[in-house]
Amino acid sequence: MAAVNDVVIKIATVNGTGSASANGLLRKAIFRMGVPVVGKNFFPSNIQGLPTWYEIRVTADGYQARSNRTDLMVAMNAQTYAKDMAEVTSGGWLVYDSTWPRSQLLDREDITVLGIPFSKLCNENFDGVRTRILMKNIAYVGAIAALLDLDLEVITQLLEETFGDKKHLVASNMEAIRIGYDYATENFPCPLEASVMAMDNTKDQVIMDGNTAAALGCVYAGATVGAWYPITPSTSLMDSFRSFCAKYRVDSETDKRTYAIIQAEDELAAIGMVLGASWMGARSFTPTSGPGISLMTEFIGLAYYAEIPAVIFNVQRTGPSTGMPTRTQQADILSCAYASHGDTKHILLFPANPAECFTTAVQSFDLAERLQTPVMVLSDLDIGMNDWMVPEFEWDDEYVPDRGKVLSADDLDQMDKFYRYLDSDGDGIPYRTLPGEHPKGSFFTRGSGHNKLGGYTEDGSEYQEVVDRLLLKWETARTLVPKPEIIYSKDNKAAILTVGSGNGGCKEALDRLASKNIGLNYCRVKAFPFGEEVKGFVEKHEVIYVVEQNRDAQLKTLLMLDIEANPDKLVSLLHYNGMPLNAGFVVDSVLKEMAKACAA
Amino acid sequence: MSYIAKPKVSHPKLPKNKLGLTERDYEGSVSTLCAGCGHDSITSAIIQAVFELDIEPHRLAKISGIGCSSKTPTYFMSESHGFNSVHGRMPSVTTGANAANRDLMYVGVSGDGDSLSIGAGQFVHAIRRNLNMCYLIENNGVYGLTKGQFSASADIGSKPKKGLANQQEPIDAVSTALSLGATYIGRSFSGDKEQLVPLIKGAMLHKGFALLDIISPCVTFNDHEGSTKSYAHTRQFYHHVVDMDYIPPAKEIKADYEKGSAMPIKLHDGSKIVLRKVDKEYDPSSRAKAFKYLRERSNAGEIITGLLYVNEGRPEMHDLMGNVDTPLSKLSLDSLRPPDGELERILRGYR
């Protein structure tokens, strides 16, 4: 049941009507009142005219996942009235535009329907079709403000920040807020039992989506070449990189740029450009999603074998094939881990939220250059495009980037002869040179069979020597990638193990299970290959619930393949309908599996 | 991709260039292509061109895709950085490399299969960006490594060794490049080094996308009677339309040119090329006229060669993007980050 500072608001609108800024205003207002919020978008793969929803979870406890409740439905789209009404949690409320009264909305006796004639009110107060549509959005924010007891001063301040000098816009938007607010106050008992009460739980927090954070990470990592092909849900990563660069990467005197963003003809070209730029020594990256990864795989294999750094952001969406481009999933784990033909395996990093997208982005360049290999950052639509409240991320101005083993002109001067693929240090990582630096540094980069000197070979043992060294490098990578997040509740033998955006729902589930006296331990993997910590964790537990967002238990499979985890103790809890994970699913699934085990 | 290293034999009397290097110093390993392959002649033309241009080997990057042509970067300039990438993707690797380091000279070697079939997309888009590179298509009309299938440049009616004649329209690299706005477009023949070497020099020094479509007969699979890419056919039907001379910086144009036929063009490094129009009607500065001429002659079965179009004025990729002169790969990472303490200010906007 909804309660003070524990309420889920869902707004149903039509896409292309400008509701996003109204929803943002509402979410920010609650956040500014010091109350933690989660904002999730459920939008169609479409530009205009189809149903879209925005869900705001008000959560005093600061949980990061979505809830499976809908306490206050704001139904602004007649097309979806029936579905929206059905979704309201018993005891909840439904607001709709009663300019055109709908008796069928009164069918449910366990919810309260509040009709507000938004269209009529806006038509009476505003001129122009577009203005009336936009103001209707602002008016529902006003109504919600009354119903939930939001601070109008905070809303005013936000509008002033948004519109700056355009005072007339602040005034007209405030008028729309008032229209909704006053109507609700005069006609309904405001506030509702579930309201928002100012608190101090958002201090040092920000609200950001993961793509923006990852782009900021690329700026801080010093990336200069970004090549990409537009694809949902990764597009906003490059859009953000572009806007950060416009601010921080233009020489104030000459007006010239210190970055190159290349919109490629396809993903094959995008990754080719990344490899070309990395070969030259620039920090280079490409953001993409599943279909893009499929196209990139040939080049990813080349980068693995020829040992060229590359950073690839895969903001996963629902597959297979085109799938559901605007829904989330974690179903590219295996295809990324082993992308390309032949014996290949790749480093994967799994941020769990936007704050980690920022740090992981920086880390991905360090690891790619240190290990001279592609590094894939596996985010997903939920992280990349939704609004997460996360602690302000920190940056150490003393940060020293790891450029890996690159020989300088001075180093080469001292050397007799340079060979590209020698393992001089015994860690499987050879030294490289950058083209143009020194006459002695030249070597031939090739995806064809080569020996440790860098020469072409069709000799079996010479070939094998190189691919065996790549395995040694893989073991070095295992020690360098980020360690998992592990939480012990109390000494017991069962645990939850998850990855990426599963984190929020699983942690909330741990709390809920603990309240039922079920204490589970927790491990969230942050990288592939799995290190000693993950191996140890898996070994010491008798039952591990592996929570992941795909149909085929890809994370579980990877645990079995990489660290030979015993499949008998891995119990898969799979959530793959395209919606972000919620704690309820985890709790129910764990209880069901426990009951099954007891009965057996 | 030879694994036979060429022995370095010192010949004290070999001529040296300004860097003190001989032509031998610009060679690579021994070619493993078939004896008589046109590609080997192109390799030697490249070697002569870079030797005469006094290019420091390590300041040139040679990139290729897959196929017989794409093997050749190992046969020249063993002291240069090379990148043998994947099939049809040489242009994207070169684009990224050039984006990161605009100071090097880029030579891409491709073939008709690599550029006009599997890599057609990358070929045309590199042109659109006016990527500053020298792009060579070693064009033999067939897939050699897979034993003689037609490529997209095969002419209608051209006969294979076995099977039926080609009936599909060919893709002509030169007219494609013309229509897309490449800024230096030439065609030549592997058997015509005198024409080819200056064309390569100009292509290397041209600032922008320079394409050379070089007919390069495949002696094993496409040099028979009935093939339109054979040595015999090419020799019979090819015509010089515009020849060119390369004049290094600070050298005067000395040769006597027939009035009305010579067209000097200054390149960005101060050197010049002088176009010699064999056909006075031809206008290598007009895309429309060049295209018309090309179509008419090609319909008549002629292979016209020379520097067919040139435009030194169009900005190349970096200038179109407004990039700094320093190669991006040379900028220190410290200089690329927002100022100290800035993150806090950025984050304030997300509260």
Chai-1 contact restraints between the chains, C-beta under 6 A:
chainA,res_idxA,chainB,res_idxB,connection_type,confidence,min_distance_angstrom,max_distance_angstrom,comment,restraint_id
A,V206,B,L347,contact,1.0,0.0,6.0,A-B,restraint_1
A,V206,B,Y350,contact,1.0,0.0,6.0,A-B,restraint_2
A,V206,B,R351,contact,1.0,0.0,6.0,A-B,restraint_3
A,I207,B,Y350,contact,1.0,0.0,6.0,A-B,restraint_4
A,M208,B,Y350,contact,1.0,0.0,6.0,A-B,restraint_5
A,Y220,B,R337,contact,1.0,0.0,6.0,A-B,restraint_6
A,G222,B,L333,contact,1.0,0.0,6.0,A-B,restraint_7
A,G222,B,L336,contact,1.0,0.0,6.0,A-B,restraint_8
A,T224,B,L328,contact,1.0,0.0,6.0,A-B,restraint_9
A,V225,B,A99,contact,1.0,0.0,6.0,A-B,restraint_10
A,V225,B,A100,contact,1.0,0.0,6.0,A-B,restraint_11
A,Y248,B,P338,contact,1.0,0.0,6.0,A-B,restraint_12
A,K256,B,G322,contact,1.0,0.0,6.0,A-B,restraint_13
A,K256,B,V324,contact,1.0,0.0,6.0,A-B,restraint_14
A,R257,B,G322,contact,1.0,0.0,6.0,A-B,restraint_15
A,R257,B,N323,contact,1.0,0.0,6.0,A-B,restraint_16
A,T258,B,V324,contact,1.0,0.0,6.0,A-B,restraint_17
A,T258,B,L331,contact,1.0,0.0,6.0,A-B,restraint_18
A,A260,B,A99,contact,1.0,0.0,6.0,A-B,restraint_19
A,A260,B,M321,contact,1.0,0.0,6.0,A-B,restraint_20
A,E265,B,G121,contact,1.0,0.0,6.0,A-B,restraint_21
A,E265,B,H125,contact,1.0,0.0,6.0,A-B,restraint_22
A,A269,B,S92,contact,1.0,0.0,6.0,A-B,restraint_23
A,A269,B,Q122,contact,1.0,0.0,6.0,A-B,restraint_24
A,G272,B,R89,contact,1.0,0.0,6.0,A-B,restraint_25
A,G272,B,S92,contact,1.0,0.0,6.0,A-B,restraint_26
A,G272,B,V93,contact,1.0,0.0,6.0,A-B,restraint_27
A,M273,B,S92,contact,1.0,0.0,6.0,A-B,restraint_28
A,M273,B,T95,contact,1.0,0.0,6.0,A-B,restraint_29
A,M273,B,G96,contact,1.0,0.0,6.0,A-B,restraint_30
A,L275,B,V93,contact,1.0,0.0,6.0,A-B,restraint_31
A,G276,B,V93,contact,1.0,0.0,6.0,A-B,restraint_32
A,G276,B,G96,contact,1.0,0.0,6.0,A-B,restraint_33
A,G276,B,A97,contact,1.0,0.0,6.0,A-B,restraint_34
A,A277,B,G96,contact,1.0,0.0,6.0,A-B,restraint_35
A,A277,B,A99,contact,1.0,0.0,6.0,A-B,restraint_36
A,A277,B,A100,contact,1.0,0.0,6.0,A-B,restraint_37
A,W279,B,A97,contact,1.0,0.0,6.0,A-B,restraint_38
A,M280,B,A97,contact,1.0,0.0,6.0,A-B,restraint_39
A,M280,B,A100,contact,1.0,0.0,6.0,A-B,restraint_40
A,M280,B,N101,contact,1.0,0.0,6.0,A-B,restraint_41
A,M280,B,S329,contact,1.0,0.0,6.0,A-B,restraint_42
A,G281,B,S329,contact,1.0,0.0,6.0,A-B,restraint_43
A,A282,B,A100,contact,1.0,0.0,6.0,A-B,restraint_44
A,A282,B,L328,contact,1.0,0.0,6.0,A-B,restraint_45
A,A282,B,S329,contact,1.0,0.0,6.0,A-B,restraint_46
A,E298,B,V86,contact,1.0,0.0,6.0,A-B,restraint_47
A,L302,B,V86,contact,1.0,0.0,6.0,A-B,restraint_48
A,E392,B,L347,contact,1.0,0.0,6.0,A-B,restraint_49
A,W395,B,L343,contact,1.0,0.0,6.0,A-B,restraint_50
A,D397,B,D340,contact,1.0,0.0,6.0,A-B,restraint_51
A,P401,B,L333,contact,1.0,0.0,6.0,A-B,restraint_52
A,P435,B,A61,contact,1.0,0.0,6.0,A-B,restraint_53
A,P435,B,H81,contact,1.0,0.0,6.0,A-B,restraint_54
A,G436,B,R59,contact,1.0,0.0,6.0,A-B,restraint_55
A,G436,B,L104,contact,1.0,0.0,6.0,A-B,restraint_56
A,P439,B,H58,contact,1.0,0.0,6.0,A-B,restraint_57
A,S442,B,H58,contact,1.0,0.0,6.0,A-B,restraint_58
A,S442,B,E79,contact,1.0,0.0,6.0,A-B,restraint_59
A,S442,B,S80,contact,1.0,0.0,6.0,A-B,restraint_60
A,S442,B,H81,contact,1.0,0.0,6.0,A-B,restraint_61
A,F444,B,G82,contact,1.0,0.0,6.0,A-B,restraint_62
A,T445,B,F83,contact,1.0,0.0,6.0,A-B,restraint_63
A,R446,B,N84,contact,1.0,0.0,6.0,A-B,restraint_64
A,Y456,B,M1,contact,1.0,0.0,6.0,A-B,restraint_65
A,Y456,B,Y3,contact,1.0,0.0,6.0,A-B,restraint_66
